[in-house]
Amino acid sequence: MKDLHSNDFMDEIYQVIQDGIIIMDDNRCIIKMNPAARKMTGWKIGGNVPFCSFCECRELHQNEGRCYLIDRQEVPYFLSQMPTYHGEKIDVEMSTALIFNDDLNNEKYYLLVLRDQTVKKKEEEARLSKLMVKKLIEARESEQKRLAQELHDNVGQSLFSVSIALDNIVHRIDDMKLHEYVMEVRTELGKVMEDVKLYSHQLRPRSLDQLGLVPTIEALVESTQTKMPHTLFQFNSNIELRLEPIVEINLYRVTQEALHNIMKHSMARAVNVDLYRRDGMIYLNIIDDGVGFNNNGKSEGLGLTHIEERISQLNGTVLIESELDKGVMISIIVPESQGVLHG
């Protein structure tokens, strides 16, 4: 076992640590640097550490040095950009410490530690992008819910009132030709009322808010079955309680998208939809034995990208497997309890 106090052990840490470690004199000449610093910056021993973006252009007071960290040693960490050997600048978190002060020879040596913030910056950009998509989906669902309510409560009721008025006309006027004409109008009106009901349901099924996810998906499967009478649909679930609203609406939309794809593209003979909970997770599997597609590890097209976007908002995972003539399997796992993304 290595001696934790040995120089060899400390040198190994110096060699493998991911932060850039540089020892420089008070003229910013590089005396020593570890591999991470060399890889991060491209600088070389004997060269000078350039000033960061902030120090390059900051206004100096009397007797103040250009380097902010050296001049104000009480500042432990500092975020800025450092020029690299190829001219580009990288976002870094920097800290300095005076590690040797030779008053006799008037020499000072500093430890400069650089931590690359590029990955962290990309992670933050990805987080903000995910948050933006989440807010857009929420806004769209809210608007669709409003429109569905408007169609059902206002437009639907108004059309029903017109239908009642036409019935009153038929009963009050004894004119067979007018009766025939009114009946034709009522037939067209009935079609319009069915269309309004269908559009309202597609925008936001009322059963989702009133009854929950399982009855709504069951009704969706049955509706798809009527449109594909030669395909055998099966739906299974062990979920008895309501799920969080964000989970219900996104899993419903995913199922809706998947069944739409099956109806439009698959030519399947059998479709299985399984929805169940286990150990704090929700599992949704949608499998068909249709024509499939060659996805080459990708899920582009057929609305599958939208499925992945929605499941991403639930901090879940999506596995989409397919081969030509071997159908499609969509396997989804999401946490039953959802955390909240903060802006």
N, C-alpha and C positions, 0 to 999 in steps of 0.2 A: 504493500500500500504506500502511496506517495506521502511524503511529509508535507502537510498543508502549509507549513511555514517556510518551505524551501523556495529558493529563487527559481528553480526549474518549474515548480507548480505555478508560481505567479506568472512566469513567462508563457506557459501554455495558455493561461487565461487571457493574457495580453494578445496572443496570436489568434485565438478563436472568437473572442468577443465581437459582437456585431456592430457595436458603436465604434466610430472612428476615434482613435486616440493619437494625439500628436503632442510631442514635446517641442517647444519653440523658444528661442531667446527673445529678449526684449525688442529686437529688430524684426521679429516675426519670421526669423529664419528657421526652417524645419531641421531639428536635430535628430529626431527619431519619430517613426510613425508605424502603426500596426497595419496588417494587410487590409483590414476593413476600411481604414482611412484612405489607403492607396487606391482601393477599388472604387470607393465612393467618389473621390475627387480627382484622381489621376495625378495628384501632386507628387513631387519627389523630394527625397532628403537633400538638403542643400538649397532648395528653392524657398521662396517666401510665401507664407500664407496670405492670400489676398484679403482685402477688406470685404466684409459682407455688404449687401445692397444698402442697408441702413447706414452703416458707417461711411460708405463711399461718399454720400451726399449730405450727411448731417452737418448742421451748423455748429462750429466749435466755439467754445468760450475761451477766454485767456488762459494759457498754460494747460489746456485740456488736450489729451491725446486723441488721435483719430479713432482708436479701438474703444468702443463703448464698454465692453466687458472688462478690459484691462484697466481702463481709467476709473471705472466704478465697480470695484471688486465685490461690493456687497450684493450685486445682481447675480443670483445663482444660475439662472437659465434665461435664454434669450432666443426668440424665434426670428429668423431672417432668411435670406437667400445667399448662398455662397457660389462664386464662380468656380467652375471646374476647368480642367485642362483643355477641354474641347470648346470652351466658350459658353456652354450652357450654364444655367444656374439651377441649383437644387434647393428645395426647402429643407432647412435643417433647424434642429434645436441645439443650441450651443451652450457650453459652460466652460469657464476658465478658472484656474487656481494657480497661484504663485507657489511653486514647489521647491524653489531653491533661490536664495538671495545671498550673493557673495558681495558684501559691502567693501571688502578689501579691493577686489578687482572691478567693482561696480558692474557685476553681471547678474542678470535675473533670468530665470527659466520658468516657463509657464506650461501647465498641462491644459490642452484644449481638447474637449470632448465634443464630437459631432454625432448627432443622431438624425438619420435620414427620415424626413417627414413625408416623403413622396407616397409611400404605401398608405400611411395614415390619411393623407389628403385624398387619395383615391377612394379609400373606404368611406370617408365622410361624404364625398361626392356621390358614391353609390347609395349611401343612407338617405341623402336628400332626394336623390332620384326615386328611390323606393317610396319615400314619404309623399312625393309629388304624385306618383301613380296612385297611391292609396287614396289621397285626397280627391283625385279626379274620379276614381271609381266610386267613392262615397258620394260625390256631387252628382254623378250620373244616376246612381241608384236612388238618391233622394228626389231627383227630378222625374225619374220614371215612376216612382211611387206617387208623386203629386199628379202626374198626367193620368196614371191609371185610376186614381181616385176621382179626378175630374171627369174622365170618360164614363166611369161607372155611375157616379152620383148625379152629375149634371146632364151630360149628353144622353146617357142611357135613360134617365128619368124623363127627359124632355121628349125623346122619341116614344117612350111608353105613353106619355100624355097625348101625343099625336095619334097613336094607335087607338086610344080610348075615344078620342074625338071622332075618328073615322067610324067607329062602331055606332056612336050616337047619330051620326049623319045617316047611316044605313037604316037605323030603326025609325028615324023621323021622316024620311022621304020615300015615297012609294014609286020608285022609278027603276026598273030592272036594268036598263042600260047604265044608269048611274051606279047601281049596286055592283054591276060587273066591273066598272071602272075603279070603284073604291076598293074592291077585292084585289084587283091587280096592284093598286097602290099599296095596299096592306101587305101583299106578298113581298114587294120590293122593300117595304119598310121593315118587314121581318128579317130580310137578309141583311139590311143595314144594321139592325139591332144585334144580330148575331156577330157581324163583323166588329162592331164596337165592343161587344163582350169579349171576343177573341183578342182584339188589340189590347184591351185593358188587362187581360190575363197574361199576355205575353210581356207586357211592360212590367207588371208586378202582380203575381197571383195573390189574391186576398187570403187564400188558405195558408200562405207562408207566414203571414202575420198572425192569423187567427188560430191555426192548428199546429204549425211547425213544419220542420223540414221533411220528416218521413211521409206524412200523408200527401204533401205537395209533390214530392218526387214520385210517389206511388201513382198519383193522378197523371203526372207527366209521362210515366212509362205506359200507363193504360192508353193515354191519348196517342202516343207514338205507335202502340200496338194496332189501334184502329186504322192508322194510316199505312201500316205495313202488315196486312192480315196474314201474309204467308211467312212471317217471321215470328218465332217463338220468343217472347220476352219473359224474363223472370226477375223479380225484385225481392231481395231479402235484407232484413235489418233487425238488429237487436236493440236499437235505440228507442227508449220509451219516454224520456224526458226531453224538454226543450233545450236547444243549444244556444250559445250566444248569437245574437242577431247577425253579427258580421260573419260568423261561421256559416250560419244557415243560408244567407243570401249568396255567398260566394260558392258554396258547394252546390246550391241549386243551379246557379248560372253555369257552373262547370258541367253538371249533368245535362243541362239544357243544350249546351254547345256540343257535347259529345253525342247525344242522341240525334241532334240535327245533322251532324256529320255522318252518323250511321244511316240515317234515313236518306241522305243525299248521295252518299258515295259507296256504302259498304256492300250492298246486295247480300247482306247476311241472312242466314237461316235461323240463327239463334243469338240472342243477346242476354247477358247476365249483368245485373246491376246489384252490387252488394255494398251496403252501408252499415258499418258497425263501429262500436266503441270498445276499446280495451286498454287498460292501464293508462288512462288519461289521454289517450290518443284516439282520433277519429280516422277510420280507414274507409276509402271509397274506391271500389274497383269496378270498372266498366269494360266488359270484354265482349267482343263479337267475333264471329267466324267468317267474316266477309273477305273481300278481295285484298284488303290490306294495302300497304305501300312500303316502298323502300326508303326508310328515313335516314339511313347512314349515320345513326346516332344523333340526328337532329330532329326537331319537332316543328319545323317551319310549315306554314300553310295550314289549311283546314281548321283554322281557329285554334290550333293547339298552342300557339304562342299566347293567346289570350287566356287559355287555361293556366299556363305557367305563371302569367302575371298575377292572376287572382290568387293562386295558391301561395305565391311568394308573399302576398299581403297577409297571409295567415301563418307565416313562418313555417310553412310546410314544404314537402318535397313531392315532386311529380316524376314518375317513371313511365315513359311511353315506349312501348315495344311493338314492332310490326314487321312483317315480311310479306312480300307479294303472295297472294293466295292463302295466307295463314292468319288473316284477321288482325285486329288491333287490341292491345291491352293497355288500359290507362290505370295506373296504380297511384293513389294519392294518400298521403299521410299528413295530418295536421294536428297540432296540439288542441285538445278540447278547450283549454282556457287560453285566451289570447292576451299577450302583452300589448302595451300601447306604445306606438311610435311617437316620440316627442319631436316637435319642430325646433 
